[in-house]
Every structure is written in structure tokens, then in C-alpha cells.
Amino acid sequence: MSAAVDFQGVQWRQGLSRRACLVSLAAGPAAWLGAPSLAHAGGQLEEPLIDSVRTALSSAVADLAPPEPLFATTEARLLYLRWLGTMSDRLRQRKPAWEVRRDFLQTVWYESKRAGLDVSLVLGLIQVESAFRKFAISPVGARGYMQVMPFWTRVIGDGDPGKLFHMQTNLRFGCVILRHYLDRERGDLYMALGRYNGSRGKAPYPSAVFAAQRSWFYQERTSDA
């Protein structure tokens, strides 16, 4: 039988034309997934944040210590390593260098778990947003793997948008922002993804992310014995 991995026992140490954009959107998820050279972010919208939310988000992005997962059990560590090996094989064509794949996947896993997000969802979002390109820039100025809008560095960071091209910084911001939108939408992932893309309530973007997510599901194989 097979069971979905849950990684229990883990502890942590802390230009594209407007017309082209519209054609891509109208074509739906298949077109988005079939055009990996494009950055598809519509752009998060800047909204007023109450002080408590701003403070919480600022705290969430402040600690950028290297992601170093610590494991409570040997089995938990082996489970993570099996996931890492499987995802590395799937990512090989996009990132040929093993060290680059390892660091990227470890950071995605760390930041996703830290924010309480499904890792496969975050990988699917990155595939749609930037096609795994570290220095991607969208037509509206969103940057990096998770296509974070520069205003976020002013709202909850140190104001330096150049840092959004730093891998962990970008993934940290992206995961924290998606978690914030998911909380605002009371757990409605469809609406949260739309808000992340600046297209709240419209189907193409969430559908594209959900379709891409399927490429990153992981099933832990177990024996019947």
C-alpha cells in the first residue's frame, strides 16, 4: 500500500506585452504550463495592513538563518532524504547541478513547512510563477522564484527589493505572503491563490497552480508486511 508523506518528527533550526498576457490568461492552465519561459505573476495588490498583522508578517520574514532541518528520529530523516531524492530527479532538467537542486529543494521544504503550507503546492506555484527561474521578472515587476512584488519589502521588510533575488529571502516572503492570504480567506486555497496572483475569484491561475502541483506530489511507499 502507499501513504502520503507527512514528515512527522521534524524540528527546525531557526518584457512581455499586455496582449501576450491576456492571450496566455484566456488560454487557461494548459497554456501557462506549456510556456516555461514566461513569468506569469499578475502581481499581489498592496493593501492596508493593521499594525498587528504588519508586525507579525515582519517577524515572520526577519529570521533568515540557513534552513537546517533537525530530525527527532532516524526514520523522519530517511523519509526526508527519500523525498529529496525523488524531487531532485523531477527537477533535474530545470536545475542540472545537484548542489543547486539540493539547496533549492531543502529551502522550499523548510519555508513551506515553516509557513504551514503543502510543499507540493509551493512547488506548483513556483512552476507557474517563474518556471523555477531565480531571476525572473514579470511584466508588473514581481521578482524571483515566487514572483514577489517589491512593495512587500517596504511593507514588511527592510525596503531593499534587490534581496528578492536571494533564494531564501524570496521563498520566505512568498510563503509568508501566501500564508497571510490563506488566513485572510479563512482557509479557502482557491481564493488565496487568486489573491496571491492579483486575480482573486478568477479560475485560470488557481487551476494552473493545482495542475502544476500534481507534478510534485510525493507518495511514500510502504510494504504490506
N, C-alpha and C positions, 0 to 999 in steps of 0.2 A: 504494500500500500504506500501512498505518498501523503505527506503532510506539509502544509505551508510553513516555511521557516518563521520563527518568531523571535529568535535571538535572545532568549531568556538568559539571565545570569550575567548580563553585561553591566559594567560600571564605567564611569567616564572620568578622564582627567581633562581636569579642565585646562552710395545711394541707389535706393530702389524707388521707382516712380510711384505716385499715388495710384495711377491706373493699374500698375502691376500688383500693388497691394490689394486693390479691390477685386481684380481678377482672381488672385490667389484665394481670397476670402470666399468668393462666390463659388469656387470650385470645390470647396469643402475639405475635410480632413485628408483625403487621398492626395490632393494636390499639395497640401502643406508638407506631408510626409515624403512626397516624391521630389521635393526641391530643397535638398540639404544645404545648398549654398546660400540660402536666404536667411535673414533674421526676421522672424515673424511677429515680434512683440508689437502689440498695439500701444503699449505704454500704460503703466499704472497712472491713475489720476491723483493729483495732490489734493488731499482733503484735510480739513482742520482736525487736529488730534487734541483731546483733552490732556491735561498735564500728566495725569497718572498713566495714561496709555503711552504718551511720548517717553516718559521716564522708563517705563517697563521695556519698551522697544529699544531704547538707547542702551539699557543694561544688557539686553539680550544680544546686541551686536558688539559690545565693548570688549569682551574677552576673546582674543584671537590666539590663544595658546594652541600649539600644534595638536591636531586631533590624535590622541593616543588611547585607543580603546584598551581597557583592562578587563579581564575576564574572571568571573568568580569560579568557573570550573574549566577543566580541560576540554570537556565536550562543547561548551559555549565557544571556546576559542577555535576548535576544529570546525564547528558549524560556520563561523565567520569566514575561516580560510576557504572552506568549500564554496561558499557564496562568492568570495573574492575571485577564486579561480574560474568559476562559471561566468561571472560578469566580465572578467578580463578577456576571456575568449570571445565573447559577444562584441566587445568594444575594440578588438584588435585592429580592424580595418580603419577605424576612425582615429585611433591613437596607437601607432605601431610600437612605440617604445614601452617596454614593460614597466620601467620606473615611473613614467608619466601616467600610465593607466592605473598602477597601484596607488599612487598618491591621490589621483583624482577620485577613484572609487572609494578609498578609505575616507576621504574628506566628505564626499557625498553621503556616505553611510553615517558618519559621525554627525554631520549637520542635520540630516533628516531625522535621525533618532533623537537628537537634542531638541528639535522643534516638535516632536511627536507626529512626524509625517511618515507615510509609507515610502520606503526607498525607491520602489519601482515607479511610484508616481512622480517623484522628483526627477528621476532619470528620464521618464517620458516627457516631462515638462522641458527639461534641458534639450532633449532631442528636437522638440517642436520649436522652442525659442531660438536656439543658436546652432543646432546641429553639432553640438559639442565643440564649438569654436570659442576659445578663451577670449579672443579679442573681437568678437562680433559686435557690431553696432547697428541698431535698427534705424529705419528712416526717421523715427521720432527721438532718437538719441539714447535709447536704452542700451545698456552695456553688458558685455561678458556672457558667461555661460547661461545665467538665469535672466538676462536682459533686465537688469535693474535700472530704473530711471534715476538720473543723477540727483534729483531733488531729495531723494531719501538720505543722501549723505549729509545734507544740510539739516534735514528734519530730525534725524536720529543718530547721525554720525559726527565726524569731525569736519565735514564740509569739503572734503577732498574727493571729487568724483573719479580722479585717476586711480584711486585704490580699488575701484570696482573691476579693474582688470587683474587684480590679485585673486588667485583662485579661491582661497578660503574666505576672503572678505566677500567676494561675490556670492559664494554659496551660502555663507552665513546670512547676508542680507536677504537673499532670495527666499530662504527657508523661513526666516523670521517674518518676512512680509506675507508669505503665503499662509503661515500660521495665524497671523493677525487677521487676514481676510476670512479665513475659515472660522475663527472665533466670531467675527462680526456677522457672518452669515449663519451662525448657530449650527455649525457642522455640515452645512449644505455645500458639498465639494463642487458641484456643478456651478453654483453661483460664485463661490470663492475663486474658482479658476477664471470665470468671466471677469471678475473684478481685478484679478491679477493682470489680465490682458487688456483691461480698459474696455471690455466688450460685455459687461455684465448683462445676463439674460439672453445672450445670443448663443446659438448652438455650435457654430463651427470650431471655435477654439477649444472649449472643453471636450468636444468629441475628438478633436485631433490629439489632445493630450491622453485621453483614455485609450485611443487606438495605439499610440506610441507606447503607453505603459505596458501593454501586453508583451512587448518585446523584452521587458525587463523583469517579468515575474520569475520568481525562483521557487522551485519545489525541492524540498529536502527528501531524498529517497531513503526509505527505511524498509527493513525486511519484515516479513510476517512472523518470523520466529520470535 
